[in-house]
Amino acid sequence: MIHRAGKLGLGTAVVEGFNASDAEIVGVIDADLSHPPSLVPKMLQAMRETRADFVIGSRYIPGGGTGDWGLARRMMSQFACVLARGLTPVRDVTSGFFLVRRDLAKGVTISAGGFKICLELLIRSAPAVVVEVPYVFRTRTAGASKMNLKEALGYLTQLRDLRAYRREHHIPRPEHRVVAP
């Protein structure tokens, strides 16, 4: 466990945790159980079987879902994913549930202070193979979504910056696979 002074942002916390680890594979999962911990072994298995660099728990592939989200929240989330389609073939770029090879993620600079770390890593770590595994998001029992107007505007800026980064560094689109439910 790493104790940090004050609120320095989720993105920097994730990178600091990745950098402190000596594990071959690192990941992100919500502690409020909205992401099912029972899926982690299947994600690891998919990573090993496909030799993937990145495995994402996906709400937007067959077998995935958003549980009892309202229509407005579901549409906003799906629209955010559609906006990123030019950057990556991944269907759920806004997922906060993923595994990545630490050697790819270590030292990557996350410019987004918010919670779209998956998208940042998908572009900045340049994985060759990305796999999505379906899951159904469970409504959190504590806390609330961090999405607000400031985050939405920040996301648009993030997309612009990542498009420029991808062009400037000639990052190829990864091979993309979906694991059946």
C-alpha positions in Angstrom: 0.0 0.0 0.0 1.2 3.5 -0.9 0.1 6.4 1.3 -0.1 9.7 -0.6 -0.5 13.1 0.9 -3.8 14.7 -0.2 -5.8 14.1 -3.3 -3.3 13.9 -6.2 -5.7 12.3 -8.7 -6.5 8.7 -9.8 -4.2 8.8 -12.8 -1.1 9.6 -10.9 -2.1 7.1 -8.1 -2.4 4.3 -10.7 0.9 5.0 -12.3 2.6 5.3 -9.0 1.2 1.9 -8.0 2.3 0.4 -11.3 5.8 1.8 -10.9 6.1 0.5 -7.3 5.1 -3.1 -8.3 7.4 -5.8 -9.5 4.5 -7.9 -10.9 4.5 -8.8 -14.5 0.9 -7.8 -14.9 -0.8 -4.9 -13.1 -4.3 -3.7 -13.2 -7.1 -1.4 -12.1 -10.4 -2.5 -10.4 -12.9 -0.5 -8.4 -12.8 -1.3 -4.7 -16.6 -0.7 -4.4 -17.3 -4.1 -6.2 -18.9 -2.5 -9.2 -16.2 -4.5 -11.1 -16.5 -8.3 -10.2 -13.2 -9.5 -8.7 -14.2 -13.0 -9.8 -13.5 -12.0 -13.4 -9.8 -11.3 -12.8 -8.8 -14.9 -13.3 -10.6 -15.1 -16.6 -8.9 -11.8 -17.7 -5.5 -13.2 -16.7 -6.3 -16.4 -18.6 -7.3 -14.4 -21.7 -4.1 -12.4 -21.4 -2.0 -15.5 -21.3 -3.8 -17.5 -24.0 -3.9 -14.6 -26.5 -0.5 -13.2 -25.5 -2.3 -9.9 -25.1 -0.6 -6.8 -23.7 -3.8 -5.3 -22.4 -7.1 -6.9 -21.3 -10.1 -4.8 -20.6 -13.3 -5.6 -18.7 -15.8 -4.4 -21.2 -19.5 -3.4 -20.8 -20.0 -2.8 -24.5 -19.4 -6.2 -26.1 -21.7 -9.2 -26.2 -22.2 -10.5 -22.7 -21.3 -7.1 -21.1 -23.7 -4.5 -19.7 -24.3 -1.6 -17.5 -26.7 -3.1 -15.0 -29.4 -0.7 -13.9 -27.9 2.5 -15.3 -30.4 5.1 -16.5 -30.7 5.8 -20.1 -28.9 9.2 -19.9 -25.9 7.7 -18.1 -25.7 4.8 -20.5 -26.0 7.0 -23.6 -23.3 9.4 -22.3 -20.9 6.5 -21.6 -21.5 4.9 -25.0 -21.1 8.3 -26.7 -17.7 8.8 -25.0 -16.6 5.4 -26.3 -17.8 6.2 -29.8 -15.8 9.5 -29.8 -12.6 7.5 -29.2 -13.2 5.0 -32.1 -10.7 6.8 -34.4 -8.0 6.2 -31.8 -8.5 2.6 -31.0 -10.8 -0.3 -32.0 -11.6 -1.0 -28.3 -15.4 -0.8 -27.6 -15.1 0.3 -23.9 -12.2 2.8 -23.7 -13.8 4.4 -20.6 -13.6 1.1 -18.6 -11.9 1.4 -15.3 -11.4 -2.4 -15.1 -8.3 -3.6 -16.9 -5.0 -5.5 -16.8 -1.8 -4.4 -18.6 1.7 -5.8 -18.9 3.7 -3.7 -16.4 6.7 -3.2 -18.7 4.4 -1.4 -21.1 2.7 0.8 -18.5 5.7 1.5 -16.3 6.8 5.1 -16.7 3.9 6.1 -19.0 2.9 9.7 -18.3 -0.8 10.0 -17.7 -1.9 13.5 -18.6 -5.5 12.9 -17.7 -6.1 13.8 -14.1 -9.4 12.2 -14.1 -10.5 8.6 -14.5 -10.0 7.8 -18.2 -6.7 6.1 -17.5 -7.5 3.1 -19.7 -7.7 5.2 -22.8 -4.5 7.0 -22.0 -2.7 3.7 -21.5 -4.2 2.2 -24.7 -2.5 5.0 -26.7 0.6 5.9 -24.7 1.8 2.4 -23.9 1.2 1.3 -27.5 0.0 -2.3 -26.9 0.3 -4.7 -29.8 -2.7 -6.9 -28.8 -5.7 -5.8 -26.8 -8.5 -8.1 -25.7 -11.9 -7.2 -24.3 -13.7 -9.6 -21.8 -17.4 -9.0 -21.1 -18.7 -8.0 -17.7 -21.8 -6.4 -16.3 -21.1 -3.2 -14.2 -22.8 -3.4 -10.8 -24.3 -0.3 -9.3 -21.9 0.9 -6.6 -23.1 0.6 -3.0 -21.2 3.6 -1.8 -19.9 6.8 -3.5 -21.0 8.3 -6.8 -19.9 8.6 -10.3 -17.2 11.2 -10.9 -18.7 12.3 -14.2 -19.6 15.9 -14.4 -19.4 18.8 -16.9 -15.7 19.5 -16.0 -14.8 15.8 -16.6 -16.7 15.8 -19.9 -14.9 18.8 -21.2 -11.6 17.3 -19.9 -12.4 14.2 -21.9 -12.7 16.1 -25.1 -9.4 17.8 -24.5 -7.9 14.4 -23.7 -9.1 13.0 -27.0 -7.6 15.9 -28.9 -4.3 15.5 -27.1 -4.2 11.7 -27.7 -4.9 12.1 -31.4 -2.0 14.5 -31.7 0.2 12.1 -29.6 -0.7 9.1 -31.8 0.1 11.0 -35.0 3.3 12.5 -33.7 4.6 9.1 -32.4 3.2 7.1 -35.3 1.4 4.7 -32.9 -0.2 1.8 -34.8 -3.7 0.6 -33.9 -3.4 -2.6 -31.9 -4.7 -6.0 -32.9 -8.1 -6.3 -31.2 -9.9 -9.4 -30.0 -13.1 -10.0 -28.1 -13.5 -13.0 -25.7 -16.9 -14.7 -26.0 -19.1 -14.6 -22.8 
